[in-house]
Amino acid sequence: MILIIPNSRIYIKIKIMKRKQLILIAGLVLIAMQLQVSAQERPDDKIKTIKIAYFTERLSLTPEEAEAFWPVYNDFEKRKGDINHNRRKLGEEFMKNQETLSDAEVTNILDEVNKYNKAESDLIVQFDKKFREILPPGKVMKLYIAEVQFRNYLINKFREQHGRSEENRD
């Protein structure tokens, strides 16, 4: 009987492929489970579940990386969301009262918007350091690309659901 011992590089590649397949299957299972959840569910929860699967696949997160990454990323998203919410409120205030606001009041609103812009920029730099402590630089870069791609994916899904394609846009 001949015993064949696989090349260690091949063995490692097979192991990596199996891990990637497992992560992909887990992501697909998450999506499938999410689709089966009742219609009473909040749309934000559905988007979050899809985003987790999307990012996990795009970043090829190992289980250990995912365990460390997601709490930090969720904190980042919450803080960024708070900044965006406050900035949006300022824009709504301006739009609602633009006819009656003095130049000084508009200047104050602009100054506040700039403070939120700087706060968001500072937040991105702060969390970039945290992401680099958890993930290798290549995966951090993939994260930034995946964020843009996911936003575009959601926009396209919204357009599809509302009967608007890029060709029909005005």
Long-range contacts (C-beta under 8 A, 24 or more apart in sequence): 19-62, 20-60, 23-56, 23-57, 23-60, 23-61, 23-62, 23-63, 24-57, 26-53, 26-56, 27-52, 27-53, 27-54, 27-56, 27-57, 28-53, 47-154, 51-150, 54-146, 54-150, 54-153, 55-143, 55-146, 55-150, 58-142, 58-145, 58-146, 58-149, 59-135, 59-139, 59-142, 59-143, 59-146, 60-139, 60-142, 61-135, 61-139, 65-134, 65-135, 65-139, 68-134, 69-131, 69-134, 69-135, 72-127, 72-130, 72-131, 72-134, 73-131, 73-143, 75-127, 76-123, 76-127, 76-130, 79-123, 80-120, 80-123, 80-124, 83-116, 83-119, 83-120, 83-123, 84-116, 84-120, 86-116, 87-113, 87-116, 87-117, 87-120, 90-116
